[in-house]
Amino acid sequence: MLIGCMLWRIGEALDLFEQIVWAREHAFEAVAFWTCAGRAGEWQGFDAARATPAETERLRAALGPFACVELHAAVALTEGTLPELLRAVAFAGELGAATVTLHIDEAGPGALLALHEAAEAAGVQIGLELTRDYELAMREATPRIGLTLDVGHVSFEGGAGYREFGSMAGLIRHMGDRLIHVHAHDYDGEADHLPIGAGRVDWGEIAGALRESGYSGVACLELNPDRATPEQILGSRDRLRELLG
């Protein structure tokens, strides 16, 4: 398994390219970022819709040393946002990214099929970040669409996202090889995107289930920059490496 870092802001480093350098210098194998500008002064992504070819090429070159890159789509999937998401998938292909994660509010099978076809053309996978209705990510007709498991979010409301499977491990076993990406952070019952070990998530159980399932993708730290210092990001990286082996 690879350990990745979501690039929002790292300490005082707001500029995305500065964050990329930091992640490379601190031995992260993968990175992720949002396909939008972010929020001025608070966090930064990459505005794929407005980027020039030169800016895109600069980003592609900066990402070259990483084994895997994930894009987090700026909008949730609805029938109205489908064109924007199709462009994000094509953009991922231009960058050589492996995965595009997106949330889903509502969409029929036609929208998922269109996204699958775009992913196939771009050579990427799409991970639906779900807390229910997991079968949307397991349809035989759309093998390029799988699940991004957000460990913190499925733990909301006493584990509502995995309760029907008995445990987080049960959910991981249920998804099998359709689990294509993992967002890693802790949750203490009130706040999420916390450093690993700062909440109540059972990381030993998760690590065991991921190894049992044969998962070989990325566990990407998704830590709120207001709740995790650079030192805590690195501590979480080390803890994940210890757990995931």
N, C-alpha and C positions, 0 to 999 in steps of 0.2 A: 504494500500500500504506500501511496505517496502522501506527504503532508503538504497542504497548501495554505495560503493566507489570502483572505478577502481584503482587498485594498480599498479602504474607505478613507482613513486618515491614520497615521502611525505617530503617536505623540504629537509633535508640532509639524510633522511632515504632511502637508496637504496635497502638494503637487503629485499627480499620479506617477510621473516618471521617477521622482525621488523615491516614492514608495516601491516601485519596481526594483530600483537599485538596492534598497534596503532589504527587500525579500531575497534577492539574489545573494547579497553579501552574508545573509544569515541562514543560508543553506535550505531555503524552502524549495521543494521540487516543483511546486505548482502555485499559480496565482489565479485570482478571480477578481472581477470588477464589474460595475454596473454600466449598462449601455446608455447612460445619460450624464449630463453635466454634474449632477449632484446638487448640493446645497451650499451656496457661497459662504466661505469661511468655516464650514462645519465638516463637509466631506466631499470627496471628488470621485467621479467616474470618468468615462470617456464618452463624449456626445457623438455617438456613431452617426446620427442623422445629419449632423452639420460638419463633420470632419472633412477636411480636404484630402485628396489622394496623398499629399506629402505627409500630413499628420498621421494618416493610417499606416503609411509605410514606416514612419518613425516608430510607431507603436509596435508594428509587426517585428521590426528589428530588435526592439528592446525586449520583447517577449521570447525571442529565439532561444535563449539558454534554458528555458523551463521545459520540463518534460510534459507538462499538461497545462492548459489554460481553459478557464471556464468564464463564460459571460453570463451575467445575471440580467435578464431582460427588464427594461425600465417600466413596462406596463404589464398588467395581468391580461390573460387571454379572454377576450369576448369576441363576438362576431365583428364588432367595430374596430378592434385593435389588431385584427389578423394581418392587414397589410404591413403595419409597423413591425410585427413580430417576424413576418417573412423576411423583411429587410434585415432584421437582427440576425437571423439564421444565415443569410447570405454573407453578412459581414463577418460572422464567425468563421465561415469558410475562407474568406479572404485573409484573415489573420492566422489561419492554421490552428484555431482553437478546437478543442475536443468536444466541449459540451456547452449547451445553452440551457440555463435553468429559467423556468418561468412559472408564475402563479397562474391559476385558472379561476375565473369567476363564473363564466358560463360559455359554452361553445358546444355545438353539435359535432357529430362524427365527421362532417365535411371539413370543418376547420382543423381537426386533428389530422385528417388525411392530407390536407394541404401542407401542414407543417411537416409531416413525415416526408412528403415528397421533396420539400425544400431542404430538409436535413440530409436526405439521401444525395441530392445534387451537390450540396456543400461539403459532404463527407464529415458531418458532425452528428452528435446525438443530442436529443432534447430530453431534459429531466423535468418532469412536472413536480413542483414542490407542493405536495398534497398532505392533508391531515385526515382525509376520508376519501371515499370513492376511488380507492387505489386501482380498481380495474381499468380506469381511464388510461393508466400507464402500462397496461398489460395486454392490450388488444393484439391479436394475431396479425391483423392487417397493418399495424403500424409498429414494426419492430425497432425503428429508430427512436421511438418514444418510450422512455422509461421513467424511473422515479429518482428525484433528488430527495433524499431523506434529510430533513432538518430535525436533528435530534432534540433541540430545544422546543421547537414548535409542536411536535407531536406529544410533548410532555405537558402541554398546557392542560388546565382543568383536571389535574390528577391523572394525566396520561390518557386523555380522551382519544388521542390519535392512534394509540395502539391497544386500547382496552379490549376490543373485540378479538384480538389475537393473544390475549393473556399477558403479554409483556412486550417490551421493545424487541427482545430476541425473537419472539413469535412473529412480529411484523417483518423483521429482516428475513426470516425464513420464508414467510409468505411471498415476499417480493422476489426472492431468488435472483436469477441473473438479470432481472429487469431493474435492479438497483444499480444505478450508474454513477451516482455522485452522493457525497455525504457532506452536509454542513454541520460543523462541529462547534458547539458552544454549550455552556451550562445554563441552568435555569433553577432559581431558588424558590419558585412559587409565586414570585412577584415580577422579578426582572429576568430577562433573557440576554443572550449575547454576552454572557459572563465568561471569565477565564475557566478553563477546565479545572474542576475540583472546587470551584467557588459556589456550587449549587448542589442539587439533590439528584442529578442524573447519574445512573449507575453505569459508569464507563467500563468497568470490568465486564459486565454483562454484554454491553455493546461490542466491545473488542472481541469477546469470545464468539459472538454470533457472526460477526463479520468474517472472522477466520474460518469458522465452520462453513459458511456459505461460499467460501472461495472468492470473496470480494477482493479485487486487486486494483481498484480505482483510487480516487483521491478522497482523503478526509481533509476538508478545507476549513480552517479556523475562521469563524465568522464572528469576530469579537467587536463589540461596540467600542469605538475609540474613546468614549467618555467613561467607559467602565473597565478598560484594560490598558495598562501602560505598555510601552514597548517591552519592558522586562517581563510583564505577565504574558504577553504574546509568546515570547521565547520560552517561558516556563511551560505554557500550554503545548507548544510544539514538542518540547522534550518529553512531557508527560504522554502525549499521544504516541510518540515513537516508542516509548517504553511499553505502553499498553498493546500497540498494534504489531510491534515486532517487525 
